[in-house]
Amino acid sequence: MTQLLRPALAAARPVPSLDEAPLHLRPTEVEVDLGALAHNLKEAKRLVGPAVQVLAVVKADAYGHGAVPAARAFVGAGAAWLGVAIVEEGAELRRAGLVAPICVLSGLAGDEAAALVEHRLTPMVYRPDQLAAVARAVRAAGLVHYGVHLKVDTGMGRYGALPEEVGAFLDALRAHPALELEGLATHFALADQGDDRSMAEQRAKFDAVAQSLSARGLHPKLRHLANSASLLDHPETHADLVRPGLMLYGIAPAARLKRLADLKPALTFRTHITHLKEVPAGFPVSYGATYVTTRPSRLATLPVGYADGLPRAVSNRAEMLVRERRAPLVGRVCMDACLLDVTHVAGASIGDEVVLIGRQGAVAIGADELATHADTVSYEILCGIGKRVPRVYR
Ligand SMILES: Cc1ncc(COP(=O)(O)O)c(C=O)c1O
């Protein structure tokens, strides 16, 4: 297989010996530019200024980029905190040796308090039973002090105590002297939509909760609200800590936000042509024959399909890059393969690199473009890139 690769690809990937794990033989891969991740983190830091800490969100395997290498890049570039969705993700980072504070953003969903404390992860909590579970685990671990962050639901409707539930939460907190209310957090529902009224309403509710805490003598040292969109668009939400995710991977959460920061997309999703054929007009292509050639055509088969995270919804819609030209995806995306019409790409050959997301010379395709074709968001495209696609780091 390797002799089919173009020289640049072959040089970047030596053939592994068969007893090495994991094998990386197929030409479909994700390349992550760690320098771009570090650049984007520094850009976030520049935008918020030295008084505000940055929590780098690395949940969902760092939005498909690989949690451990991404977390290392972010910490190396100055992230004070890391953010994960679930305890298992935090444990993975600890096992890899990351010692930065890690916040579990989704709180506790079940019986994870012991593992949470064992790995010294900081939970977002919002119910008395969660406080009790963390306090039990803290006691069992022989600790006398543990930080928690209160998540307030100011309008997202997902996790968090409603403002009217905060009083009961604080009453419950008094029963657990080992727990320190280190943080107070909320999450915006419409930050990427440019809906300033909703942002202001959520902020006002958050400020009112902060004041009610103050009235009880509680002054959490980390107030945090901002995701990427609010970091970029609403400096008044920066508070003590910001929680960017998507922008750290080089993607703006909305087209109108692109100009507000110098972001470098870090991920390239590529494969190469493994088969080529000349077919006449009237030739049906792939399952369901949803595409039939209208002229004599050159079709390239690519070893990437929906099991790798190329959504079936982009069938007959998306384009990819070959020899720095855009080529249309024709016919239905299969589980392990798809087809490109390369009739207009002079010299297209077996072994040519094909870029699904990323840059090829002077041309580029963003995750947002693929997302538009799939009627979804860049987030889902990035986290949907399958486990069997090896990640390589530059
Ligand atoms: C609580 C919380 N904070 C921050 C983020 C980061 O959001 P974004 O990737 O839009 O910056 C997320 C992601 O969904 C989140 O759930």
The ligand as a Tripos MOL2 file, in Angstrom:
@<TRIPOS>MOLECULE
LIG
   16    16     1     0     0
SMALL
NO_CHARGES

@<TRIPOS>ATOM
      1 C1        -19.9980   24.2200   29.9570 C.3       1 LIG1
      2 C2        -19.2520   24.4840   28.7020 C.ar      1 LIG1
      3 N1        -18.3510   25.4700   28.6760 N.ar      1 LIG1
      4 C3        -17.6510   25.7500   27.5540 C.ar      1 LIG1
      5 C4        -17.8400   25.0380   26.3830 C.ar      1 LIG1
      6 C5        -17.0300   25.3960   25.1640 C.3       1 LIG1
      7 O1        -17.8770   25.8770   24.1550 O.3       1 LIG1
      8 P1        -17.2720   26.3300   22.7440 P.3       1 LIG1
      9 O2        -16.6990   25.1080   22.1360 O.co2     1 LIG1
     10 O3        -18.4510   26.8490   22.0030 O.co2     1 LIG1
     11 O4        -16.2630   27.3600   23.0320 O.co2     1 LIG1
     12 C6        -18.7750   24.0140   26.3760 C.ar      1 LIG1
     13 C7        -19.0050   23.2630   25.1390 C.2       1 LIG1
     14 O5        -20.0490   22.8380   24.7910 O.2       1 LIG1
     15 C8        -19.5040   23.7180   27.5640 C.ar      1 LIG1
     16 O6        -20.4020   22.7390   27.5960 O.3       1 LIG1
@<TRIPOS>BOND
     1     1     2 1
     2     2     3 ar
     3     2    15 ar
     4     3     4 ar
     5     4     5 ar
     6     5     6 1
     7     5    12 ar
     8     6     7 1
     9     7     8 1
    10     8     9 2
    11     8    10 1
    12     8    11 1
    13    12    13 1
    14    12    15 ar
    15    13    14 2
    16    15    16 1
@<TRIPOS>SUBSTRUCTURE
     1 LIG1         1 GROUP 0 **** ****
